[in-house]
C-alpha cells in the first residue's frame, strides 16, 4: 500500500499575527520551513523539566495522520515521573489530542482541555509552545537565511488555568530568529519577552506595580494550597531553541529556559480579598524536549 505524505507549510493557529517584513537579509530564499506528515508514522518524545530542584519527566507518543487531506499528529502521553514518583497512570488517563501545522485545520494548535492534567500541565503547555514557535502565524515563513529575525506584531496570550489553578495567564511578545542551517537541520531561536506596553489584565489592582523595573507585569498565577490560595505575579520570559529536520520539518530537539521574577501573597479566598504578603521569589525553569 502506498504511503500517504502531506506537506504543511503554513498554519492557522490560536494565536494569529499580522504580516510584517523580516529583518534585512538576502532576498533569494535559501530555506523555508515546512512540515511533511507521513500517515501512520510514530515518534516518541521525552520531556524533562527542572524548576528550582524539582524534576519532572514525561514521555509522549505522536502518531502522524492524513485525514481527508489534512495532516497532523495525535499526541498520547504514556509516562510521567515527578521527583521519583511514578505518575504514569495519570499521564495515560489524559485523553489523546491532535496537533497540526496544516493551514486547513483552524484548530490545529488549540490547547486541549487541561482541567484534569494535574502534573501533566507543564508538558502539555510547553509542547504547544514549541509547535506555535514553528508556525507561519508567528512569522517563521519569513525566515530564509541564517541571521534573519521576525518580530511578531501580535501579542501572544497564554491560559494555563486548571482545576487547582483558577487563574493562570501570561502575555508575551515573540521574536523568532533563524540561527543556523546545516545540510540536514535548521535551528530557530524564539525569544518570548514581556511586552513593553503591557496589556495583561490582572485580577487585582495591587498586582499592577511592576516587579521588574519599569516593564509592566506579564504573568499571573493563582493556585489553591489546601483551603488557601497563593497568588503570584510579575515578569516572565523564555527562550526556546528548536532544531528541526530540514526535510520532514519534524522537531529533533528543543531547549527552553524560563526565568520568572514574582511578588506574591497568601489569601484566604479565591477572590484575593483577604491576603498576607509573602516574600518575592525568583524561579528558573529549564526544559528539554527531544525525539527518542
TINUVEX-374550 format. One record per residue: residue in one letter; x, z, y of N, C-alpha, C in turn. Coordinates in steps of 0.2 Angstrom, whole numbers, padded with zeros to 4 digits, always signed. Layout:
! residues N
AXZYXZYXZY ...
! end
This chain:
! residues 292
X+0004+0000-0006+0000+0000+0000+0004+0000+0006 X+0003-0004+0011+0007-0005+0017+0006+0002+0021 X+0012+0003+0024+0012+0009+0029+0010+0008+0036 X+0005+0012+0038+0002+0011+0045+0007+0014+0050 X+0009+0011+0055+0013+0013+0060+0009+0012+0067 X+0009+0017+0071+0006+0017+0078+0011+0019+0083 X+0011+0015+0089+0016+0017+0094+0012+0019+0100 X+0013+0025+0103+0010+0028+0109+0015+0029+0114 X+0015+0025+0119+0020+0026+0125+0017+0029+0131 X+0011+0030+0131+0008+0033+0137+0003+0039+0135 X+0001+0043+0139-0003+0049+0137-0008+0051+0142 X-0014+0053+0140-0019+0056+0144-0019+0063+0142 X-0017+0068+0146-0016+0075+0144-0021+0079+0148 X-0021+0086+0147-0025+0090+0150-0022+0092+0157 X-0016+0090+0158-0013+0091+0165-0011+0084+0167 X-0014+0082+0173-0013+0075+0175-0009+0075+0181 X-0006+0069+0183-0002+0069+0189-0003+0062+0192 X-0002+0062+0199-0002+0056+0202+0005+0052+0201 X+0005+0046+0202+0011+0042+0201+0016+0043+0207 X+0022+0043+0206+0027+0043+0211+0033+0040+0209 X+0038+0038+0213+0044+0034+0211+0049+0039+0209 X+0053+0037+0204+0059+0041+0201+0064+0041+0206 X+0069+0045+0205+0075+0046+0210+0079+0039+0209 X+0084+0038+0214+0087+0032+0214+0091+0031+0207 X+0091+0025+0205+0095+0023+0199+0094+0016+0198 X+0097+0013+0193+0097+0006+0191+0090+0004+0190 X+0088-0002+0192+0081-0004+0192+0079-0007+0185 X+0084-0010+0181+0083-0013+0175+0083-0007+0169 X+0077-0006+0166+0076+0000+0161+0081-0001+0155 X+0084+0004+0154+0089+0004+0148+0085+0007+0142 X+0080+0012+0144+0077+0015+0138+0070+0018+0141 X+0065+0018+0137+0058+0020+0139+0056+0024+0133 X+0054+0031+0134+0052+0035+0129+0045+0032+0126 X+0044+0032+0119+0038+0031+0116+0038+0034+0110 X+0032+0036+0108+0031+0040+0101+0028+0035+0096 X+0031+0034+0090+0028+0030+0085+0026+0034+0079 X+0020+0034+0077+0017+0038+0072+0017+0034+0065 X+0019+0037+0060+0018+0034+0053+0013+0038+0049 X+0008+0034+0047+0002+0038+0044+0004+0041+0038 X+0003+0048+0038+0004+0052+0032+0011+0055+0032 X+0015+0054+0037+0022+0057+0037+0022+0064+0038 X+0025+0068+0035+0025+0076+0035+0032+0078+0038 X+0032+0082+0043+0038+0086+0045+0037+0093+0046 X+0042+0097+0045+0042+0104+0046+0046+0106+0052 X+0044+0111+0056+0047+0113+0062+0048+0121+0061 X+0054+0123+0063+0054+0130+0064+0055+0132+0071 X+0051+0138+0073+0051+0140+0080+0054+0147+0080 X+0059+0149+0084+0061+0155+0085+0061+0158+0092 X+0059+0164+0093+0059+0167+0100+0062+0174+0100 X+0066+0175+0105+0069+0181+0106+0067+0183+0113 X+0064+0189+0114+0062+0192+0120+0064+0199+0121 X+0070+0200+0124+0072+0207+0125+0073+0211+0119 X+0076+0208+0114+0077+0212+0107+0071+0211+0102 X+0066+0207+0104+0060+0206+0100+0061+0199+0097 X+0061+0199+0090+0062+0192+0087+0056+0190+0083 X+0054+0183+0084+0049+0181+0081+0051+0174+0078 X+0048+0172+0072+0050+0166+0069+0043+0163+0066 X+0042+0157+0067+0036+0153+0064+0038+0147+0061 X+0034+0144+0057+0035+0138+0054+0029+0134+0054 X+0029+0127+0056+0023+0123+0057+0024+0117+0052 X+0019+0115+0049+0019+0108+0045+0015+0103+0049 X+0018+0098+0051+0015+0092+0055+0014+0086+0051 X+0008+0084+0051+0006+0078+0047+0003+0073+0051 X+0007+0067+0052+0005+0061+0056-0001+0058+0053 X-0005+0055+0058-0011+0051+0056-0012+0045+0060 X-0016+0040+0058-0018+0035+0062-0026+0034+0060 X-0030+0036+0065-0037+0036+0063-0041+0031+0068 X-0043+0026+0065-0047+0021+0069-0042+0019+0075 X-0036+0018+0074-0031+0015+0079-0028+0020+0083 X-0030+0027+0082-0027+0032+0087-0022+0036+0083 X-0016+0037+0085-0011+0041+0081-0011+0048+0084 X-0008+0052+0080-0007+0059+0082-0004+0063+0076 X-0004+0070+0077-0002+0074+0071-0006+0080+0071 X-0007+0082+0064-0011+0088+0063-0006+0094+0062 X-0007+0099+0066-0002+0105+0066-0005+0110+0061 X-0002+0113+0057-0004+0118+0052+0002+0123+0052 X+0001+0129+0055+0006+0135+0055+0006+0138+0048 X+0012+0138+0044+0012+0141+0037+0016+0147+0036 X+0020+0149+0041+0024+0155+0041+0025+0159+0047 X+0025+0165+0047+0026+0169+0053+0029+0176+0052 X+0034+0178+0056+0038+0184+0055+0039+0187+0061 X+0038+0193+0062+0039+0197+0069+0043+0203+0067 X+0049+0203+0069+0054+0208+0068+0054+0211+0061 X+0054+0206+0057+0055+0208+0050+0048+0209+0046 X+0042+0209+0050+0036+0210+0047+0033+0203+0045 X+0031+0202+0039+0028+0195+0037+0021+0195+0039 X+0020+0190+0043+0013+0189+0046+0011+0182+0044 X+0013+0179+0038+0012+0173+0036+0004+0172+0035 X+0001+0177+0032-0006+0176+0031-0010+0175+0037 X-0008+0178+0043-0011+0177+0049-0010+0170+0051 X-0004+0167+0050-0002+0161+0053-0007+0156+0049 X-0007+0156+0042-0011+0152+0038-0018+0152+0039 X-0021+0158+0042-0028+0158+0043-0030+0155+0050 X-0025+0153+0054-0026+0150+0060-0028+0143+0059 X-0033+0140+0061-0036+0133+0060-0031+0128+0062 X-0030+0123+0058-0026+0117+0060-0029+0114+0066 X-0025+0110+0070-0027+0107+0076-0023+0101+0077 X-0025+0096+0081-0022+0090+0082-0018+0090+0089 X-0012+0086+0089-0009+0085+0095-0007+0077+0095 X-0008+0074+0100-0007+0067+0101-0004+0065+0107 X+0000+0060+0107+0003+0056+0113+0000+0049+0114 X-0006+0049+0111-0010+0042+0111-0014+0042+0117 X-0013+0037+0121-0016+0036+0128-0024+0035+0127 X-0026+0034+0121-0033+0033+0119-0037+0039+0117 X-0033+0045+0117-0035+0051+0115-0036+0056+0121 X-0042+0056+0124-0042+0060+0130-0041+0068+0129 X-0041+0070+0123-0040+0077+0121-0034+0078+0117 X-0029+0073+0118-0023+0073+0114-0019+0080+0115 X-0019+0082+0121-0015+0088+0122-0019+0094+0124 X-0025+0095+0121-0029+0100+0123-0027+0107+0119 X-0026+0112+0122-0024+0118+0119-0030+0121+0114 X-0028+0122+0108-0033+0124+0103-0036+0131+0105 X-0041+0133+0102-0044+0140+0104-0039+0145+0101 X-0037+0149+0105-0032+0154+0103-0034+0161+0103 X-0041+0162+0103-0044+0169+0103-0041+0173+0097 X-0040+0170+0091-0038+0173+0085-0031+0172+0084 X-0027+0170+0088-0020+0168+0087-0016+0174+0086 X-0017+0179+0089-0013+0185+0088-0005+0184+0090 X-0001+0185+0085+0006+0184+0086+0008+0177+0086 X+0004+0173+0084+0005+0165+0084+0004+0162+0091 X+0002+0166+0096+0000+0164+0103+0006+0160+0106 X+0012+0163+0106+0018+0160+0109+0020+0154+0106 X+0020+0154+0099+0022+0147+0096+0017+0142+0098 X+0011+0143+0098+0006+0138+0099+0007+0136+0107 X+0007+0140+0111+0008+0138+0118+0014+0135+0120 X+0020+0137+0117+0026+0134+0118+0027+0127+0115 X+0024+0126+0109+0024+0119+0106+0020+0114+0110 X+0014+0117+0113+0011+0112+0118+0015+0110+0124 X+0018+0115+0127+0023+0114+0132+0028+0109+0131 X+0031+0109+0125+0036+0104+0123+0033+0097+0123 X+0027+0096+0120+0023+0090+0120+0022+0087+0127 X+0019+0092+0131+0017+0090+0138+0024+0087+0142 X+0029+0090+0140+0036+0088+0143+0037+0081+0142 X+0035+0078+0136+0036+0071+0134+0031+0067+0136 X+0026+0069+0141+0020+0065+0142+0021+0060+0148 X+0018+0054+0148+0018+0050+0154+0015+0053+0160 X+0010+0058+0159+0007+0061+0164+0011+0065+0168 X+0017+0067+0166+0022+0071+0170+0028+0067+0171 X+0027+0060+0171+0032+0056+0173+0037+0053+0169 X+0037+0054+0163+0043+0053+0158+0044+0045+0158 X+0038+0041+0159+0039+0034+0159+0043+0031+0164 X+0044+0035+0169+0048+0033+0175+0056+0033+0174 X+0058+0037+0168+0065+0038+0167+0068+0033+0162 X+0073+0029+0164+0076+0024+0160+0083+0025+0160 X+0086+0028+0164+0094+0028+0165+0096+0036+0165 X+0101+0038+0162+0103+0045+0162+0105+0047+0170 X+0102+0053+0171+0103+0055+0178+0097+0054+0182 X+0092+0050+0180+0086+0049+0184+0081+0055+0183 X+0078+0057+0189+0073+0063+0188+0067+0061+0191 X+0062+0064+0190+0055+0063+0192+0052+0070+0194 X+0049+0071+0200+0046+0077+0202+0038+0076+0201 X+0035+0079+0197+0028+0079+0196+0024+0081+0202 X+0020+0077+0206+0017+0080+0212+0011+0084+0210 X+0009+0084+0204+0003+0089+0202+0005+0095+0199 X+0003+0101+0201+0005+0107+0198+0002+0108+0192 X+0005+0111+0187+0003+0112+0180+0000+0119+0179 X-0006+0120+0177-0008+0127+0177-0009+0128+0169 X-0007+0134+0167-0007+0137+0160-0012+0142+0160 X-0015+0143+0154-0020+0148+0152-0018+0151+0145 X-0016+0157+0145-0014+0159+0138-0018+0166+0137 X-0024+0166+0139-0028+0172+0138-0030+0172+0130 X-0032+0178+0127-0034+0178+0121-0038+0185+0120 X-0040+0186+0114-0044+0192+0113-0042+0199+0115 X-0035+0199+0116-0032+0206+0118-0029+0205+0125 X-0029+0199+0128-0026+0197+0134-0032+0194+0138 X-0036+0198+0142-0041+0195+0146-0039+0190+0151 X-0033+0191+0154-0030+0186+0159-0023+0185+0157 X-0022+0178+0157-0015+0176+0156-0015+0169+0159 X-0011+0168+0164-0011+0162+0168-0004+0161+0172 X-0002+0155+0173+0003+0153+0177+0002+0146+0181 X+0006+0145+0185+0006+0139+0189+0013+0136+0191 X+0014+0130+0189+0021+0128+0188+0022+0121+0192 X+0028+0119+0195+0029+0113+0197+0035+0110+0192 X+0034+0104+0190+0039+0101+0185+0043+0096+0187 X+0050+0096+0186+0055+0091+0187+0058+0089+0181 X+0057+0083+0179+0060+0080+0172+0066+0076+0174 X+0071+0077+0170+0077+0073+0170+0079+0070+0164 X+0081+0063+0163+0084+0060+0158+0091+0062+0158 X+0094+0067+0154+0101+0069+0155+0106+0065+0151 X+0104+0062+0145+0109+0059+0141+0106+0054+0136 X+0109+0049+0135+0107+0044+0129+0113+0043+0125 X+0112+0043+0118+0116+0040+0113+0113+0035+0109 X+0117+0032+0104+0114+0027+0101+0107+0029+0097 X+0106+0035+0095+0100+0037+0091+0096+0042+0095 X+0099+0045+0100+0095+0051+0103+0095+0050+0111 X+0089+0053+0113+0089+0054+0121+0087+0061+0122 X+0090+0064+0127+0089+0071+0129+0086+0071+0136 X+0081+0075+0137+0077+0077+0143+0078+0084+0145 X+0078+0085+0151+0078+0092+0154+0072+0093+0158 X+0068+0098+0156+0062+0099+0160+0062+0106+0164 X+0062+0105+0170+0063+0112+0174+0056+0113+0177 X+0053+0119+0175+0047+0122+0177+0048+0127+0182 X+0046+0127+0188+0048+0131+0193+0042+0134+0197 X+0042+0140+0200+0036+0142+0204+0035+0137+0210 X+0029+0135+0211+0028+0130+0217+0029+0134+0224 X+0033+0131+0228+0035+0134+0234+0029+0136+0239 X+0024+0132+0238+0017+0133+0242+0012+0137+0239 X+0014+0140+0233+0010+0144+0229+0003+0141+0226 X-0002+0144+0226-0008+0141+0223-0012+0145+0218 X-0008+0150+0215-0011+0153+0209-0016+0159+0212 X-0022+0159+0209-0027+0164+0211-0027+0170+0207 X-0024+0175+0210-0023+0181+0206-0029+0186+0206 X-0029+0190+0201-0035+0195+0200-0036+0200+0206 X-0031+0202+0209-0032+0207+0214-0027+0206+0220 X-0029+0208+0226-0025+0207+0232-0019+0210+0231 X-0018+0216+0228-0012+0220+0228-0006+0216+0224 X-0008+0210+0221-0003+0206+0217+0000+0201+0221 X-0003+0200+0227-0001+0194+0232+0006+0195+0235 X+0009+0201+0235+0015+0201+0238+0021+0198+0234 X+0025+0194+0236+0030+0190+0232+0035+0195+0229 X+0036+0194+0222+0040+0198+0219+0048+0195+0219 X+0048+0188+0220+0055+0185+0220+0056+0182+0227 X+0059+0186+0232+0060+0184+0239+0054+0182+0242 X+0053+0176+0245+0048+0173+0248+0043+0168+0244 X+0045+0167+0238+0042+0162+0234+0035+0166+0231 X+0030+0162+0232+0023+0165+0230+0023+0166+0223 X+0020+0172+0221+0019+0173+0213+0016+0168+0210 X+0018+0166+0204+0015+0161+0200+0013+0163+0193 X+0013+0169+0191+0012+0172+0184+0008+0178+0185 X+0003+0179+0180-0001+0185+0179-0003+0186+0172 X-0002+0192+0170-0004+0194+0163-0008+0201+0163 X-0014+0201+0160-0017+0207+0160-0019+0208+0152 X-0016+0214+0149-0016+0214+0142-0018+0221+0140 X-0023+0222+0135-0025+0228+0133-0020+0232+0129 X-0019+0238+0131-0015+0243+0127-0019+0249+0125 X-0022+0249+0119-0026+0254+0117-0033+0254+0122 X-0034+0260+0125-0040+0260+0129-0038+0258+0136 X-0032+0256+0138-0030+0255+0144-0028+0247+0145 X-0026+0245+0151-0024+0239+0152-0017+0238+0156 X-0013+0235+0154-0006+0233+0158-0007+0227+0161 X-0006+0227+0168-0006+0221+0172+0001+0220+0175 X+0003+0213+0174+0010+0211+0176+0009+0205+0180 X+0013+0204+0185+0013+0198+0190+0019+0197+0193 X+0021+0191+0195+0027+0190+0198+0029+0182+0197 X+0035+0181+0196+0038+0174+0196+0040+0172+0189 X+0039+0166+0187+0041+0164+0180+0044+0157+0181 X+0049+0155+0178+0052+0149+0177+0054+0147+0170 X+0054+0141+0168+0058+0140+0162+0061+0133+0162 X+0066+0132+0158+0069+0126+0157+0069+0124+0150 X+0067+0118+0149+0066+0115+0142+0071+0109+0141 X+0075+0110+0136+0080+0104+0134+0077+0101+0128 X+0075+0095+0128+0072+0092+0122+0076+0086+0120 X+0078+0086+0113+0081+0080+0110+0076+0076+0106 X+0076+0070+0107+0071+0066+0103+0075+0060+0100 X+0072+0058+0094+0074+0052+0091+0072+0046+0095 X+0077+0041+0097+0075+0035+0101+0070+0031+0098 X+0071+0030+0091+0067+0025+0088+0060+0027+0086 X+0059+0034+0084+0052+0036+0082+0049+0040+0088 X+0053+0042+0093+0050+0047+0098+0049+0054+0096 X+0051+0055+0089+0049+0062+0087+0054+0067+0089 X+0052+0073+0090+0056+0079+0093+0061+0080+0087 X+0068+0081+0089+0073+0083+0085+0074+0090+0086 X+0075+0092+0092+0076+0100+0093+0074+0101+0101 X+0072+0107+0102+0070+0110+0109+0074+0116+0110 X+0077+0118+0116+0079+0124+0118+0076+0126+0124 X+0073+0132+0125+0070+0134+0131+0072+0141+0133 X+0073+0142+0139+0075+0148+0142+0069+0150+0147 X+0067+0156+0147+0061+0158+0151+0061+0165+0154 X+0065+0165+0160+0065+0172+0163+0059+0173+0167 X+0057+0180+0168+0051+0182+0172+0054+0188+0175 X+0052+0189+0182+0053+0195+0186+0046+0197+0188 X+0044+0203+0186+0037+0206+0187+0037+0213+0190 X+0031+0213+0193+0029+0220+0195+0023+0222+0190 X+0021+0228+0190+0016+0230+0185+0012+0236+0187 X+0007+0237+0184+0003+0243+0185-0001+0244+0178 X-0003+0251+0177-0006+0253+0171-0013+0255+0173 X-0019+0252+0171-0025+0253+0173-0030+0256+0168 X-0035+0259+0170-0040+0262+0166-0046+0257+0164 X-0046+0252+0168-0052+0247+0167-0049+0240+0167 X-0053+0235+0164-0051+0228+0164-0051+0225+0171 X-0055+0228+0175-0056+0225+0182-0050+0227+0186 X-0046+0232+0184-0040+0234+0188-0042+0238+0194 X-0046+0242+0194-0048+0246+0200-0045+0253+0200 X-0043+0256+0194-0041+0262+0193-0034+0262+0190 X-0028+0261+0194-0022+0259+0192-0016+0264+0194 X-0011+0264+0191-0005+0268+0192+0001+0263+0192 X+0005+0263+0197+0011+0258+0197+0016+0260+0191 X+0019+0255+0188+0024+0256+0183+0030+0252+0185 X+0036+0254+0183+0042+0251+0186+0042+0243+0185 X+0045+0240+0190+0046+0232+0189+0050+0231+0183 X+0049+0225+0180+0053+0223+0174+0055+0216+0174 X+0061+0215+0171+0064+0208+0170+0064+0206+0163 X+0061+0200+0161+0060+0198+0154+0064+0192+0154 X+0067+0190+0148+0071+0184+0146+0069+0182+0139 X+0065+0176+0139+0063+0173+0133+0068+0168+0131 X+0070+0167+0125+0074+0162+0123+0071+0159+0117 X+0069+0152+0117+0065+0149+0111+0069+0143+0109 X+0069+0142+0102+0072+0136+0099+0066+0133+0095 X+0066+0127+0094+0061+0123+0090+0064+0117+0087 X+0065+0117+0081+0069+0111+0078+0066+0109+0071 X+0067+0102+0070+0065+0099+0064+0069+0101+0058 X+0066+0104+0053+0070+0106+0047+0072+0100+0043 
! end
